[in-house]
Amino acid sequence: MLKTFKAILKNNTLQWLNETPEINSEYPVNVYITLLEENIIGENRSNGQKMANALKKIANNNTFTAVDTQQWQQQNRCDRSLPDRD
């Protein structure tokens, strides 16, 4: 029966995340490695800064200054029915 262990591969070295397998180091061990398509570790760290930069650009461009927020809200709310208010 195959057992699955979670690890991160970095510089051709595995770093075990949860459970570490018991391996007899005297003998070679056959393994199958499945590389996940998503890069979970590296990409998510920079997304917050990218989002902050994008929001700053929008704020600096005064993108929404021409929008009357009260009128916009009233127009959007009249398109849908409110719960228990038919």
N, CA, C and O atoms as a GROMACS GRO file, in nm:
protein
  344
    1MET      N    1   0.085  -0.118   0.000
    1MET     CA    2   0.000   0.000   0.000
    1MET      C    3   0.089   0.125   0.000
    1MET      O    4   0.187   0.132   0.074
    2LEU      N    5   0.054   0.221  -0.084
    2LEU     CA    6   0.130   0.345  -0.091
    2LEU      C    7   0.087   0.440   0.020
    2LEU      O    8  -0.032   0.451   0.050
    3LYS      N    9   0.183   0.508   0.079
    3LYS     CA   10   0.154   0.610   0.180
    3LYS      C   11   0.189   0.746   0.122
    3LYS      O   12   0.284   0.758   0.044
    4THR      N   13   0.113   0.846   0.159
    4THR     CA   14   0.135   0.981   0.109
    4THR      C   15   0.183   1.070   0.223
    4THR      O   16   0.126   1.068   0.332
    5PHE      N   17   0.287   1.146   0.196
    5PHE     CA   18   0.342   1.240   0.293
    5PHE      C   19   0.354   1.377   0.227
    5PHE      O   20   0.391   1.385   0.110
    6LYS      N   21   0.324   1.482   0.300
    6LYS     CA   22   0.335   1.618   0.245
    6LYS      C   23   0.475   1.670   0.271
    6LYS      O   24   0.532   1.654   0.379
    7ALA      N   25   0.530   1.735   0.167
    7ALA     CA   26   0.665   1.792   0.179
    7ALA      C   27   0.679   1.907   0.081
    7ALA      O   28   0.599   1.924  -0.011
    8ILE      N   29   0.781   1.986   0.103
    8ILE     CA   30   0.818   2.094   0.011
    8ILE      C   31   0.953   2.058  -0.047
    8ILE      O   32   1.046   2.023   0.026
    9LEU      N   33   0.964   2.066  -0.180
    9LEU     CA   34   1.090   2.039  -0.248
    9LEU      C   35   1.160   2.172  -0.272
    9LEU      O   36   1.108   2.258  -0.344
   10LYS      N   37   1.277   2.188  -0.213
   10LYS     CA   38   1.353   2.312  -0.229
   10LYS      C   39   1.499   2.276  -0.249
   10LYS      O   40   1.559   2.209  -0.165
   11ASN      N   41   1.555   2.320  -0.362
   11ASN     CA   42   1.695   2.290  -0.396
   11ASN      C   43   1.723   2.140  -0.392
   11ASN      O   44   1.825   2.096  -0.339
   12ASN      N   45   1.631   2.062  -0.449
   12ASN     CA   46   1.642   1.915  -0.456
   12ASN      C   47   1.649   1.849  -0.320
   12ASN      O   48   1.704   1.739  -0.307
   13THR      N   49   1.595   1.914  -0.218
   13THR     CA   50   1.587   1.855  -0.084
   13THR      C   51   1.443   1.861  -0.039
   13THR      O   52   1.376   1.963  -0.055
   14LEU      N   53   1.393   1.751   0.019
   14LEU     CA   54   1.256   1.747   0.069
   14LEU      C   55   1.252   1.793   0.214
   14LEU      O   56   1.332   1.750   0.297
   15GLN      N   57   1.157   1.882   0.244
   15GLN     CA   58   1.133   1.924   0.382
   15GLN      C   59   0.994   1.872   0.418
   15GLN      O   60   0.894   1.918   0.363
   16TRP      N   61   0.988   1.777   0.510
   16TRP     CA   62   0.861   1.715   0.548
   16TRP      C   63   0.777   1.816   0.625
   16TRP      O   64   0.829   1.888   0.710
   17LEU      N   65   0.648   1.820   0.596
   17LEU     CA   66   0.560   1.918   0.659
   17LEU      C   67   0.490   1.863   0.782
   17LEU      O   68   0.500   1.922   0.890
   18ASN      N   69   0.420   1.754   0.769
   18ASN     CA   70   0.343   1.702   0.882
   18ASN      C   71   0.412   1.580   0.942
   18ASN      O   72   0.487   1.590   1.039
   19GLU      N   73   0.385   1.468   0.884
   19GLU     CA   74   0.438   1.341   0.933
   19GLU      C   75   0.567   1.307   0.857
   19GLU      O   76   0.572   1.319   0.735
   20THR      N   77   0.669   1.266   0.929
   20THR     CA   78   0.795   1.226   0.867
   20THR      C   79   0.796   1.074   0.854
   20THR      O   80   0.776   1.003   0.952
   21PRO      N   81   0.820   1.023   0.734
   21PRO     CA   82   0.820   0.878   0.717
   21PRO      C   83   0.942   0.814   0.783
   21PRO      O   84   1.050   0.872   0.789
   22GLU      N   85   0.921   0.692   0.833
   22GLU     CA   86   1.032   0.616   0.890
   22GLU      C   87   1.104   0.547   0.776
   22GLU      O   88   1.047   0.460   0.709
   23ILE      N   89   1.229   0.584   0.754
   23ILE     CA   90   1.307   0.529   0.644
   23ILE      C   91   1.437   0.472   0.699
   23ILE      O   92   1.508   0.537   0.775
   24ASN      N   93   1.466   0.348   0.659
   24ASN     CA   94   1.594   0.286   0.695
   24ASN      C   95   1.699   0.342   0.600
   24ASN      O   96   1.698   0.311   0.481
   25SER      N   97   1.790   0.423   0.652
   25SER     CA   98   1.884   0.493   0.566
   25SER      C   99   1.995   0.404   0.510
   25SER      O  100   2.077   0.451   0.431
   26GLU      N  101   1.999   0.278   0.550
   26GLU     CA  102   2.102   0.188   0.498
   26GLU      C  103   2.072   0.143   0.355
   26GLU      O  104   2.163   0.107   0.281
   27TYR      N  105   1.945   0.146   0.316
   27TYR     CA  106   1.905   0.095   0.186
   27TYR      C  107   1.834   0.205   0.107
   27TYR      O  108   1.768   0.291   0.165
   28PRO      N  109   1.849   0.202  -0.025
   28PRO     CA  110   1.775   0.298  -0.108
   28PRO      C  111   1.624   0.273  -0.099
   28PRO      O  112   1.581   0.159  -0.079
   29VAL      N  113   1.547   0.377  -0.112
   29VAL     CA  114   1.401   0.368  -0.104
   29VAL      C  115   1.342   0.423  -0.233
   29VAL      O  116   1.377   0.532  -0.277
   30ASN      N  117   1.252   0.346  -0.295
   30ASN     CA  118   1.181   0.393  -0.414
   30ASN      C  119   1.072   0.491  -0.373
   30ASN      O  120   0.998   0.467  -0.278
   31VAL      N  121   1.063   0.602  -0.445
   31VAL     CA  122   0.959   0.702  -0.418
   31VAL      C  123   0.898   0.748  -0.549
   31VAL      O  124   0.961   0.741  -0.654
   32TYR      N  125   0.775   0.796  -0.542
   32TYR     CA  126   0.708   0.864  -0.652
   32TYR      C  127   0.681   1.006  -0.603
   32TYR      O  128   0.624   1.025  -0.496
   33ILE      N  129   0.722   1.104  -0.679
   33ILE     CA  130   0.701   1.244  -0.642
   33ILE      C  131   0.601   1.304  -0.741
   33ILE      O  132   0.620   1.294  -0.862
   34THR      N  133   0.497   1.367  -0.691
   34THR     CA  134   0.400   1.437  -0.774
   34THR      C  135   0.416   1.586  -0.748
   34THR      O  136   0.396   1.632  -0.636
   35LEU      N  137   0.452   1.660  -0.851
   35LEU     CA  138   0.467   1.805  -0.836
   35LEU      C  139   0.333   1.872  -0.862
   35LEU      O  140   0.272   1.850  -0.967
   36LEU      N  141   0.288   1.952  -0.768
   36LEU     CA  142   0.163   2.025  -0.783
   36LEU      C  143   0.185   2.144  -0.874
   36LEU      O  144   0.291   2.207  -0.869
   37GLU      N  145   0.087   2.176  -0.956
   37GLU     CA  146   0.101   2.286  -1.052
   37GLU      C  147   0.103   2.422  -0.983
   37GLU      O  148   0.167   2.515  -1.033
   38GLU      N  149   0.036   2.435  -0.872
   38GLU     CA  150   0.029   2.564  -0.805
   38GLU      C  151   0.150   2.582  -0.714
   38GLU      O  152   0.191   2.490  -0.644
   39ASN      N  153   0.205   2.702  -0.716
   39ASN     CA  154   0.317   2.734  -0.630
   39ASN      C  155   0.260   2.806  -0.508
   39ASN      O  156   0.251   2.928  -0.507
   40ILE      N  157   0.223   2.731  -0.407
   40ILE     CA  158   0.152   2.785  -0.291
   40ILE      C  159   0.241   2.876  -0.207
   40ILE      O  160   0.196   2.981  -0.163
   41ILE      N  161   0.364   2.837  -0.186
   41ILE     CA  162   0.450   2.907  -0.092
   41ILE      C  163   0.493   3.045  -0.143
   41ILE      O  164   0.473   3.144  -0.073
   42GLY      N  165   0.550   3.053  -0.262
   42GLY     CA  166   0.610   3.176  -0.309
   42GLY      C  167   0.514   3.281  -0.358
   42GLY      O  168   0.535   3.400  -0.333
   43GLU      N  169   0.410   3.243  -0.427
   43GLU     CA  170   0.322   3.340  -0.493
   43GLU      C  171   0.235   3.416  -0.395
   43GLU      O  172   0.215   3.536  -0.413
   44ASN      N  173   0.183   3.352  -0.292
   44ASN     CA  174   0.089   3.417  -0.202
   44ASN      C  175   0.153   3.526  -0.119
   44ASN      O  176   0.083   3.617  -0.073
   45ARG      N  177   0.281   3.520  -0.098
   45ARG     CA  178   0.346   3.622  -0.017
   45ARG      C  179   0.344   3.758  -0.085
   45ARG      O  180   0.328   3.860  -0.018
   46SER      N  181   0.358   3.762  -0.215
   46SER     CA  182   0.368   3.889  -0.285
   46SER      C  183   0.231   3.944  -0.327
   46SER      O  184   0.223   4.059  -0.368
   47ASN      N  185   0.126   3.866  -0.318
   47ASN     CA  186  -0.005   3.912  -0.364
   47ASN      C  187  -0.058   4.029  -0.283
   47ASN      O  188  -0.125   4.116  -0.339
   48GLY      N  189  -0.032   4.033  -0.155
   48GLY     CA  190  -0.080   4.141  -0.071
   48GLY      C  191  -0.022   4.275  -0.113
   48GLY      O  192  -0.094   4.375  -0.120
   49GLN      N  193   0.107   4.277  -0.142
   49GLN     CA  194   0.171   4.401  -0.184
   49GLN      C  195   0.122   4.444  -0.322
   49GLN      O  196   0.103   4.563  -0.347
   50LYS      N  197   0.102   4.347  -0.411
   50LYS     CA  198   0.050   4.379  -0.544
   50LYS      C  199  -0.089   4.441  -0.533
   50LYS      O  200  -0.120   4.538  -0.602
   51MET      N  201  -0.172   4.385  -0.447
   51MET     CA  202  -0.308   4.436  -0.427
   51MET      C  203  -0.304   4.578  -0.370
   51MET      O  204  -0.379   4.664  -0.414
   52ALA      N  205  -0.217   4.602  -0.273
   52ALA     CA  206  -0.205   4.735  -0.213
   52ALA      C  207  -0.162   4.837  -0.318
   52ALA      O  208  -0.214   4.948  -0.322
   53ASN      N  209  -0.066   4.800  -0.402
   53ASN     CA  210  -0.020   4.891  -0.508
   53ASN      C  211  -0.132   4.922  -0.608
   53ASN      O  212  -0.147   5.037  -0.650
   54ALA      N  213  -0.210   4.821  -0.644
   54ALA     CA  214  -0.321   4.842  -0.738
   54ALA      C  215  -0.426   4.935  -0.678
   54ALA      O  216  -0.478   5.022  -0.747
   55LEU      N  217  -0.458   4.917  -0.550
   55LEU     CA  218  -0.557   5.003  -0.484
   55LEU      C  219  -0.507   5.147  -0.473
   55LEU      O  220  -0.586   5.241  -0.484
   56LYS      N  221  -0.376   5.164  -0.450
   56LYS     CA  222  -0.320   5.299  -0.445
   56LYS      C  223  -0.332   5.369  -0.580
   56LYS      O  224  -0.363   5.488  -0.586
   57LYS      N  225  -0.308   5.294  -0.688
   57LYS     CA  226  -0.320   5.353  -0.822
   57LYS      C  227  -0.463   5.398  -0.848
   57LYS      O  228  -0.486   5.506  -0.903
   58ILE      N  229  -0.560   5.315  -0.809
   58ILE     CA  230  -0.701   5.350  -0.828
   58ILE      C  231  -0.734   5.475  -0.747
   58ILE      O  232  -0.803   5.565  -0.797
   59ALA      N  233  -0.686   5.482  -0.623
   59ALA     CA  234  -0.714   5.598  -0.538
   59ALA      C  235  -0.650   5.724  -0.594
   59ALA      O  236  -0.711   5.831  -0.592
   60ASN      N  237  -0.529   5.713  -0.645
   60ASN     CA  238  -0.459   5.830  -0.700
   60ASN      C  239  -0.521   5.880  -0.830
   60ASN      O  240  -0.509   5.998  -0.862
   61ASN      N  241  -0.587   5.793  -0.904
   61ASN     CA  242  -0.650   5.833  -1.030
   61ASN      C  243  -0.787   5.898  -1.010
   61ASN      O  244  -0.847   5.945  -1.106
   62ASN      N  245  -0.836   5.900  -0.887
   62ASN     CA  246  -0.970   5.953  -0.857
   62ASN      C  247  -1.075   5.889  -0.947
   62ASN      O  248  -1.160   5.958  -1.003
   63THR      N  249  -1.068   5.760  -0.960
   63THR     CA  250  -1.153   5.685  -1.051
   63THR      C  251  -1.302   5.702  -1.021
   63THR      O  252  -1.383   5.709  -1.113
   64PHE      N  253  -1.337   5.707  -0.895
   64PHE     CA  254  -1.479   5.706  -0.858
   64PHE      C  255  -1.530   5.843  -0.811
   64PHE      O  256  -1.636   5.849  -0.749
   65THR      N  257  -1.459   5.950  -0.839
   65THR     CA  258  -1.504   6.082  -0.792
   65THR      C  259  -1.631   6.128  -0.862
   65THR      O  260  -1.709   6.203  -0.803
   66ALA      N  261  -1.653   6.087  -0.985
   66ALA     CA  262  -1.772   6.130  -1.059
   66ALA      C  263  -1.897   6.050  -1.021
   66ALA      O  264  -2.007   6.082  -1.067
   67VAL      N  265  -1.881   5.949  -0.940
   67VAL     CA  266  -1.994   5.864  -0.903
   67VAL      C  267  -2.061   5.919  -0.778
   67VAL      O  268  -1.996   5.940  -0.676
   68ASP      N  269  -2.191   5.942  -0.787
   68ASP     CA  270  -2.270   5.981  -0.670
   68ASP      C  271  -2.303   5.852  -0.595
   68ASP      O  272  -2.387   5.774  -0.640
   69THR      N  273  -2.238   5.831  -0.483
   69THR     CA  274  -2.250   5.702  -0.413
   69THR      C  275  -2.393   5.674  -0.367
   69THR      O  276  -2.438   5.560  -0.372
   70GLN      N  277  -2.463   5.778  -0.322
   70GLN     CA  278  -2.601   5.756  -0.276
   70GLN      C  279  -2.691   5.715  -0.392
   70GLN      O  280  -2.771   5.623  -0.379
   71GLN      N  281  -2.678   5.783  -0.505
   71GLN     CA  282  -2.758   5.748  -0.622
   71GLN      C  283  -2.723   5.609  -0.672
   71GLN      O  284  -2.812   5.531  -0.708
   72TRP      N  285  -2.594   5.576  -0.675
   72TRP     CA  286  -2.550   5.444  -0.719
   72TRP      C  287  -2.610   5.335  -0.632
   72TRP      O  288  -2.658   5.233  -0.683
   73GLN      N  289  -2.608   5.357  -0.500
   73GLN     CA  290  -2.662   5.257  -0.408
   73GLN      C  291  -2.813   5.239  -0.428
   73GLN      O  292  -2.862   5.127  -0.428
   74GLN      N  293  -2.885   5.349  -0.446
   74GLN     CA  294  -3.030   5.340  -0.468
   74GLN      C  295  -3.062   5.268  -0.598
   74GLN      O  296  -3.156   5.188  -0.602
   75GLN      N  297  -2.987   5.293  -0.703
   75GLN     CA  298  -3.010   5.226  -0.831
   75GLN      C  299  -2.985   5.077  -0.820
   75GLN      O  300  -3.061   4.997  -0.876
   76ASN      N  301  -2.881   5.039  -0.751
   76ASN     CA  302  -2.849   4.897  -0.739
   76ASN      C  303  -2.947   4.823  -0.650
   76ASN      O  304  -2.979   4.707  -0.675
   77ARG      N  305  -2.994   4.888  -0.546
   77ARG     CA  306  -3.087   4.820  -0.456
   77ARG      C  307  -3.226   4.806  -0.516
   77ARG      O  308  -3.299   4.713  -0.480
   78CYS      N  309  -3.265   4.894  -0.606
   78CYS     CA  310  -3.400   4.881  -0.663
   78CYS      C  311  -3.407   4.767  -0.765
   78CYS      O  312  -3.516   4.725  -0.802
   79ASP      N  313  -3.294   4.717  -0.810
   79ASP     CA  314  -3.292   4.608  -0.907
   79ASP      C  315  -3.328   4.474  -0.845
   79ASP      O  316  -3.369   4.382  -0.916
   80ARG      N  317  -3.314   4.461  -0.717
   80ARG     CA  318  -3.343   4.332  -0.653
   80ARG      C  319  -3.446   4.352  -0.542
   80ARG      O  320  -3.456   4.459  -0.483
   81SER      N  321  -3.520   4.248  -0.515
   81SER     CA  322  -3.619   4.257  -0.408
   81SER      C  323  -3.552   4.228  -0.275
   81SER      O  324  -3.461   4.145  -0.265
   82LEU      N  325  -3.599   4.297  -0.175
   82LEU     CA  326  -3.545   4.275  -0.041
   82LEU      C  327  -3.618   4.158   0.024
   82LEU      O  328  -3.736   4.138  -0.003
   83PRO      N  329  -3.551   4.082   0.108
   83PRO     CA  330  -3.615   3.967   0.172
   83PRO      C  331  -3.735   4.008   0.257
   83PRO      O  332  -3.728   4.106   0.332
   84ASP      N  333  -3.843   3.935   0.246
   84ASP     CA  334  -3.966   3.955   0.324
   84ASP      C  335  -4.029   4.093   0.301
   84ASP      O  336  -4.098   4.144   0.389
   85ARG      N  337  -4.005   4.154   0.184
   85ARG     CA  338  -4.063   4.286   0.156
   85ARG      C  339  -4.117   4.290   0.013
   85ARG      O  340  -4.073   4.371  -0.068
   86ASP      N  341  -4.211   4.206  -0.017
   86ASP     CA  342  -4.266   4.202  -0.153
   86ASP      C  343  -4.366   4.306  -0.174
   86ASP      O  344  -4.422   4.316  -0.283
   0.00000   0.00000   0.00000
